[in-house]
């Protein structure tokens, strides 16, 4: 339970891309709209996200240790991680989580968005050592939010595509849960005409579905994990957080399609942010 004398506080450990709606630019906007204080810790600084044909990239690894160490006196209601650019960064996050849990009577929620790959392929920046360390990092999480590719990489499962049967989805969720996370959310399961997010907490398994749009935009995973993190930090449950995230992304995507926005630029969620304020209906 967070300190009622201040807004919920979330440490957001992710990259900062100056153009293209993703990572920290998304997290800061979304958490703020939901009444949550976003405290960013950049893992890398990019001029544009990596979906563009050219961009600049600065690795923040040499500075991240001192940055997180200086946060040692602070207490966070949640820690939310996204893109981690090196094995050393994953180790530093592990140390930070251990520090936070040791000094707080009520440990923070830990939400790990396992940004490792997509479309059945590992991202070029990811090494075998990073995969091993990420597999260990998820054991410290209360919630992990992999897509199907990342779920398969973490569990050593052959990639079956984006359409999963209930049996396939259940088996994959159970293997992920066995890695030690408190709960698993597998995002982006295609079941025409809907797109599903699967939630499994070791007891119950269910699918949260929204209508699937004809185009997929960059950054929706960051948008999803940001909403889930903010809702959990504010005391919400995982099922309601997942439903809120799915509904908001579907509504914002429909709006984005009406504008004809290029997919690289991500979902135009800014005009929709007021729907995330407590008590609002995000669907329309």
URRA-V514247 format. One record per run of one state. SS is the DSSP state (H for helix, E for strand, L for the rest). FROM is the first residue (numbers start at 1). TO is the last residue. If there is no record, write none. Layout:
SS/FROM/TO
SS/FROM/TO
//
This chain:
L/1/8
E/9/17
L/18/22
H/23/33
L/34/36
E/37/46
L/47/56
E/57/59
L/60/60
H/61/70
L/71/77
E/78/81
L/82/86
H/87/103
L/104/108
E/109/112
L/113/116
E/117/118
L/119/120
E/121/122
L/123/127
H/128/140
L/141/142
E/143/144
L/145/146
E/147/147
H/148/155
L/156/165
H/166/177
L/178/182
E/183/191
L/192/193
E/194/200
L/201/204
E/205/211
L/212/219
H/220/233
L/234/237
H/238/259
L/260/262
H/263/265
L/266/269
H/270/276
L/277/284
//
